[in-house]
Every structure is written in C-alpha cells, then in structure tokens.
Amino acid sequence: MASYALSDDKLRPFLRRKRRSNSVVTPPPMGAFLADTLGMATRLVPSHGAFLLMDDPKLRRRTDGSPLSVVAVVGNIAPDVLGSTLSQKRGIEGEVYRKGVIIARSDHQTMKKLRAQMDGIADISGKSLVAYPVRLESAICGVLVLVQRKSKKAFSERDMQLVELFSGYISRAILNAVDILKQNELALYDPLTGILNVRSLGARLEMDIKTAQATNGDVAVLFADLDRLKRLNDRMGHPYGSEAIRRTANALQDTLSDRGTVFRFGGDEFVAICPGLSMKQAEGVSRELLDAIKTQVAGPTPEGSNLPKMTISIGIATLRSCLRETRHDKDLQPSPASRLITVADRALYRAKRAGRARASRGTKRDDR
C-alpha cells in the first residue's frame, strides 16, 4: 500500500507552533523505550533475545576509541550483561561499529569464522545472530544485535529489512533524546562557563533549605563578584574579560568540589550553595575561594597575552545565622531562598565597600 505526505514546504506552516525554547523539557524514559523496542523487534523477527550497544561520545577521541556498552537487553540473554563494555576493535560488534556493515551469522561455517565478544559474556556462542549499525545522523553510535531465531532457519531478507527498520527507529529516538538534553543544557547551563545558570538556582536552593529545616541542619549561600572586571575589559578587551570569568568559574567549582554547587548569577557574579555549612564553616570555605582566585585566574592566554592577578569579593549568608523568624504576614514575604540570596548580596556589597578581595558575613539585620 502506497503512502503519501505533503512536501516539506507545504508542511512547514503546520509546524510553526509556539514553544518556549528556553524551557526545560522532561525527556521520555529512554531506558524503558529501548527495552520495549528490543522486545518488539524480537517478536516481529522471532528471536531468543537482543541487545543494544552504544559508544560514549566523550571517549570517542581517545586513541583506542570509546568502548561499546550494553545499554539495553531483552530475552534469554542474561540481564547481568547490562552495562558490560566491549572493545570497538574486536569481534562482530566491533566490525559492525567501525565499518557500518551488516553481519549475519547463521550457519556452522560462519559461526566458526565470525566471533562475537558477547559469545563469552551472554552465552550465545554458536548461535545465529544478525548485527546492524545504529546511526546518529551520519555517524555510527552503536550496534543492534538480534540473537538466534526461534526457528532453525537463517534470517530471511524480510527479517533483515525489519532489523534495519528497528535500527532506524532507535536512531531517531536517540536523536530526539539528544536534542532534548541539548535544549535542557541551553536552558540550565551558562554557555560561557559551562556551569549552572540562574534559572536553576532558586529551585535548588529551596530544596536545600527544606532539607536543612527538616533535619535541623544549615545551608550557606556565598555571593561572589569578580573585582574590577571593567578595568580589565577596558585595558585588554572583552574577550580577556570573558576568559577571566571562565577561569573564575573553574576555580570556584574546583575549590568547592563536592561541598557545594556554583551558579553563574549574571555578568561577573556567582552564587554558590553549600548544604550543611554553618557560618563559621562558610567563612573558612570563603577564604579558600579568595586564595584560589588569586592564584588560578592569572596566567597565559591562548592569544599569547597574560591575564593579570584577579580577586573576588564574597558575601556570606546562612539559614540559621541570617534569616529572621517568620512574621505573621508570612504569605506576603519573599521565599526563604530569595531572602537568603538578598542577605548574601548585601553582605557582598559591604565587602566591596570595605576594599574588595575579602569576605563579609551577613546578619539578621540584612533580612529586611
């Protein structure tokens, strides 16, 4: 039966719909989708099992390439192979991944010659299989493998066409998930520094405050501002100012490590949320951050120049030390997260007035 659709030009008016490009989209449950898709494939191409291998894009540039990881399994293949890694240079799986070819192993002769790495992991040695590349646009990102037909016949031409169909179906689903993740990164992460931006600050801080209140704990907010960035921009140009902001973000993040999360608030301002830190502990961390900026921002740039030594000023606020008791008109008050950031901002202003390159602690008088 023939199928028809409007041309892309004629379809375009139907696709021009309003959507908030900066909003966060909840991705579909990809794991469940991939498992269901493999299950459907084994039913339409009667098989004892199937598995999907994928590479890690961050590791593709290594000299030995990215290993192939088992990300989905269905059927009689042991579930404990999930997460196993295979070399992309060996076996049927590696051949399909590297060359983009389709490989079918269906008789005793080919079984002897064509070895799969999964033979020794999933107990499929000597069983017929078909392996098909999974593409992400023009690049191969994985391998789809169906194992041993329930009948003893070889995979037919129709079976091969169905495997190709499922491979394409999985490819499109992965591409959609990649687009959603990228959109979410654009919405939540600062493109200059790669750290979280102000959009995700409020929700994260509210969650940490609720946890602290429920556990009788504390949470600290450090509001940091890069000192005299305008002077650097005027003297060397804005690209060097941007480089100073990038290095400041890296230094803050590396120094805090697992003690807190850094957000770019805007311009040359940063906010760090540190769950569990008291005022005294937050002051100690702030001293570490002041020292880190002095030593880690200055230095050579790719353009051959040198960034000068930079400093930051920090305002500190903690839940227990800085927020007043809730008033009777609590419904009219700003949220605790907003109040804590305001207190830290006022403390930062005092640090600036006192001469910069220092930290100042907030008080309950700042919570007004």
Secondary structure, DSSP 4 states (H G I P E B T S, - for coil): -------HHHHHHHH-----TTS--PPP-HHHHHHHHHHHHHHHTTEEEEEEEE--GGGTTSTT-PPEEEEEEEESS-GGGTT-EE-TTSHHHHHHHHH---EEE-SHHHHHH---GGGTTTT-TT--EEEEEEEETTEEEEEEEEEEESSSSPPPHHHHHHHHHHHHHHHHHHHHHHHHHHHHHHHHB-TTT-SEEGGGHHHHHHHHHHHHHHTT--EEEEEEEETTHHHHHHHH-HHHHHHHHHHHHHHHHHHHGGG-EEEEEETTEEEEEEET--HHHHHHHHHHHHHHHHHHS-EE-TTS-EEPP--EEEEEEEHHHHPPPP-TTGGGSPPHHHHHHHHHHHHHHHHHHTTSSSEEE--GGG--
